[in-house]
Structure formats: C-alpha cells, structure tokens
Amino acid sequence: MTDVSVSPIAPSQSAPVADWFALLKPRVMTLVVFTGVVGLSLAPGQLHPVLALAAILAIAVGAGASGCINMWYERDVDALMRRTQQRPLVRGIIDPAEALAFGVVLTLFAVMLMGLATNWVAAFWLAFASAFYVFVYTIGLKRRTPQNIVIGGAAGAFPPVIGWAAVTGTTPVEAWLLFALIFFWTPPHFWALSLYRCEDYARAGIPMLPVVKGKAHTKRHMLAYTLLLLPLSLAPVYLQMAGTLYGSIALGMSLGFIAHALRVLRREEDAAARAMFFFSLFYLFSLFAALWADHLLRSLL
Amino acid sequence: MTTDPKANLRRRNLATLAIILAFCVLIYAIGFIKMKGL
C-alpha cells in the first residue's frame, strides 16, 4: 500500500511571505515611491510627518496592489517570457484567485488610507492611477497596440501628482509637469527593454513596438522621445520650480540620454539597448533627486 | 526562506497580524493628529 500524505495546508497559505511580497513588484514600487515622495516634498505647505508617512505608504501599497492585479491578469503570458517565468503565479505557488483578492483588498486599503490621512483629491488620483493601470494599460492596451506603454505609461506618471495633492489638495501645473517628465520618459525606457527582450515579447504575442514595427523604427522613436525630454526636463527651471543645480543636472543627464539613444540607433547589438535601459532608470532617479536637492537648497538659503 | 509549509503558514499569519496591528496604530495616530489639528 502506498502512503500518500496530503498536506492540509493549501499552496497559497504555505507560500513564503517573500512570494506574496514579490506580487507587489517591489522594484517598480521603489521608483514609484521615490517620485511620489519628491512630489510630496516639492508641494508648498506642511504635512505632519505621520500623515506624510501614511501618504507614502498608501502610494507604495496602491502601486504594489496594481502590480499584483497586473500579475494576476498577465499570468498566461508571463509563463511564456523568460523575464517573468519565475513570478509566484507562474510557478503555481500562489492561487490566482487569492492573488486577485490580495490586490483588490490592498487597493481599497491604500485609497482609504490616503483619503483618511490626507484628503480625497489625493485618494481620487490614487484610485484613478490604479484603475488606469489595470483597466486601460493591462486589460485594454497591452495586448492590442504597440502604443501600449505610450498611453499606459500615464499610470506610472501619477505618483508625484498624488504626492502633491496629498499636501495641497490640488493638482497645479507644477504637479502635471512632474507627470509629463515620467510620461515622456516611459516609452524610451520600456522600448530599450523590449529591444533586447524582443524575442520574449514576440513569443508571448505582446505587440511591443520592435515586434510590430521593427527595431529601426523603434530606435528612431526612442531618439524622438529623448529629444523631447531635453526641453521638458528644463521646464522646471523656466517655471521657477528649480534653480541652476537642477538645471545643470537635467541638461547633462538629458544630453546623456540622447547620446544613448544615438548609440542604440547606430549599433545592432543588445548591449547598447541594455545600457540605455539602465541609464534611463538612473536618468529619472537623478532628475527627481536633483529637483528634491534643489528644493532643499533653496529652502535653506 | 524555509520550504516547510507549516513554518511558512505561521510566518504568514504573524506577518498578517503585525500588519493589522500596525494599521490600527496608524489609523489611531491619523485620527489623533487630525482631531488635534496638528
């Protein structure tokens, strides 16, 4: 007789906590939180540190929850791509229905927390960004059009607007300028990734620009966006949101981004696209860090 | 990270409990700050 021992614990319940945390896309969350914090810091006015902490927590959890719902919806194509094959839902460690419930509950938690801690304008934009990421980007655009990340990129651009609204209860032009910086940065960032992961996207049937229109077409578009980012990144100086410290860093970094795009345009190998992808992360981080530093410096002087 | 299902379940329950407690403390703090107008 064969002794078959069945564990009374369901797979999801026995999954390591780290796998539940992985559902929240912690690496994406880092940049979201950082840009949200900068929006919160640049906004005129004061927010009690505990309330500011709650607002940051709400942004982090809201972004993570959207990522979790995205993973739930994308689990079929994630299984086909090398980059995403190790995700908990693909490995069958967590039950999809539980992951969906986890994401939905966390989204509600984040929006309620934002509303209670700060104001309902910020809570509205947090809910809007989450809904946009799930319904417009993930369900609506990602599998249908090569412009998926151009329009869908708006979802990732909301955190500074949310941060700003958390302090002031309004979303003035300065907040939307921070939005625009991330919005126009997103296409060259993701297209750099999709250039060296092109086969992966093609296998999964995701119509990324290099898959549908070819690599040369994508590279020209990437250059166009980096050229557009040069004046846009300097706009905070014209609007007197930032001074020369930010201006010089933005100018140098934007020229560096253009140089990367030109290098990608001229070269065939994946290494150039990979280098541009990592530079793009550094670029956005530098711009927002410089805005923050410039703001701190100006408030001290 | 352990592969023992029981240990993982215990860890998850503890993590959930800690999050609920932290949430209660946070909501209490928010209420206090808002009430006092700090």
Interface residues (C-beta under 8 A of the other chain):
Chain A: S7 I9 Q13 S14 A15 P16 V17 A18 W20 H48 V50 L51 A54 L57 F109 L113 L116 A117
Chain B: M1 T2 P5 K6 N8 L9 R11 R12 A15 F23 L26 I27 A29 I30 I33 L38
